[in-house]
Amino acid sequence: SSRQEPENTDQITWLLLPCSEQQLQRGIARSGVNIHDARIWYEDSMLPPEVEEVLEGQQEDLFALNDMATAIAALSDLEQKKLTAVMEMAKPECAGEIRELAKNLELFEFAPKVRTPAEYGRYMIQDSGHYEYDPNLEEFYDYERYGKLRMEKETGAFMEKGYVAYCGTLTLGELMAGGPAEQHQREQEFQMGGM
């Protein structure tokens, strides 16, 4: 994909992503261009700038871009903010890796605008929804100690947008490579082989 003007404007087919695979196949067929020889150029995007930055200059597969756009379109505004924070931590390098992060956001804890262990402890106790916060007990909460305790047990980091922690069992690399589906397939093969 490239932001530069296309060289040959005679053979342009405009596609609005995300779209169904059938619409994508029809658009490719209508263009008459061999998809493997085609150059992808995007005119405009509603993607977060952080996503565009990763895609800039990449030679991306059209189907991978569509899958990524589909996964991102399904996210709320808050989830898209979480995705950009997760991307800052995970450093994806292509559309497929971004798609896997978008599909697996529940494996990440995101505390927006948090910069210290005490702020993280306060966020977790008051705002995360994991606990019932009682303002009558405010003086008894040790936010810093709780934040530090959680951070010791997590794979997390303070990012520009807040604190991000990965809570999955696969490595981030395995997750971005499509780990859960592959792992499930391996487990199925193992079970069938063991019968």
N, C-alpha and C positions, 0 to 999 in steps of 0.2 A: 504494500500500500504506500502511497506517496501523496504528498500535498501539492506537488508540482503539477502544472497543467499537462494534460495528456497530449502526446505528440500527434497522434492520428485521430482527429475528431469525427471521422466518417463512421467508425465502428464502435460507437459508444452505446452501451446499454445501461440505463439508470436502474438501480435497485434500491428499494427502501428496506433497510434491515432494522429489526428482525422481520423475517417473513417465513412462511412455511417452506419446507423442503421442496414441495411441488412448485410453488411460486418461483423459488430459486432455480429449479431445473428448467422451468418454462422460460425464464429470463435468459438463462444461458443458451438454450436452444434457439430462442428468438434472435439472439445476437449473432449466431452463426460462427462464433469465435471458439477455437479450441481452448477450453478453460485452463489447460496447462501452459499455454503460450500467452494467456491474457495477463495484462497488468491491472492491478486493482488500484483505483484512485478514489479517494473520498472527498466529496465536495463540502459536506457539512455534517456535524455530528452533535448529538445531545449526550454523548458519553462524557463522564467526568474527565477533566483535563489530564488527570493522572493516568487514565487508561489510554488516552490519545498519545501521551508521551511514550508509553511502552511500545505502542504500535508504530510510531513514527519511524519510517525507513525500513520497516520489516517487510519481508516477502511472506505475506500471510495467505493461507488457503481460504477461499471464499466461504466454504462450509464451516470452517473453524470460526471465522469472523461472525457468521450468522448465529452459530451456537452460543458464542460469547455474548452477542447483542441480545439474544433471547434470554439468557441467564440474567443479564444486568437489567433488562426491561422488567423482569418479574420482581425486582427489589423496590422497596419503598425508598423515599428520600433519605430516611435515617439509615437504612441498610446500605444505601449507596455510599454514605459518609463512612460507615463502618468498613465497607469494601476498600475505600481509598486508604484508610488507616492500616488495614490488613495488608494491602499491597505494599505500603511503605516498609512493613516488617518483612514480608515474604519475598519481595523483589522478583515478581514474575517477569518473564522475558518474552512471552508470546500470548496470543489470544486464548489458546487452549488452557494455559496455566491460569489466566485471569478468570476464565469460565469456571474452572474447578474451585477457585477461591470463592467466587460468587455463589456457587451451588452449595458450598460447605461453610457458610458464614456462622452457622450455629456452633461450630467447633472453636470459635474465637470469642473471647470476652473483650469488650471494648468499653473503656471508660473515657468518654470525651472530655477534653480539656484538663485531664488529670496530669500533674507534673511531679508529685511526690508520693511516697508510700502512705503518708497520712491522708492525702486527698484520695488515694485509691481505696484505703480502708473506709473512709467516709462514704465514697461512692457505693462500694459493695454493700455496706450496712444500710444506707438510706435509700439509694436510688436503683440498685440493680434488680430489685424484685426477688432476690434470693432469700431475703429475711424480712421479718416483720419489725420495722423500726418503731420504737416507742420513745417519743420525745421526753417523756417523764424520766427516762433513764439516761438522758444525754450525758450527764457528768460521769457516768460509769463506763462509757464506751472509750476504749483506747484505740482510736483509729489508726495511729501510726504503727502500733504493735501488730494489729490485725493485718494491715496492708503489707507490712514486711513479712509476716508469716505466710500469707497467700503467695507473695512474690517468690519466696524461697521454694515453693512447691510447684510453681508454674514456669513455663517457657514464655516469658513476656519481656516487654521493653517499653520504655517511654518513647513515644513517637511525637512528631510535630502536632498531630491532631489529638493526642491523648495516650492512654496506656492500652496496649494490645497484648493479650495473652493467648497462646495457642493451647487448646485443651485436648487435641486429638491424639490418637495412639500411633498413627503413621508419622514419619518425618514430614516436614513441610514439602520437601522435594517429592516424596512419594504421593502426597496429597495432590500437589499441582500436576503430577503426571497422570492423574486419574486413579489414584490408589484404591479408594473404596470399591469401585466396580471390579478392578483387577483382583483385589484381595478376595472379594466374594466369589469370583470365578475360580480362583485357585482353591478356595475352601470347598467349593462344589466338586471340583476335579479330584481333590484329595479324598472327599467322602465317597465318591463313586469308585475311586481306585481301591479304597479300603473295604469295599463290600464283597 
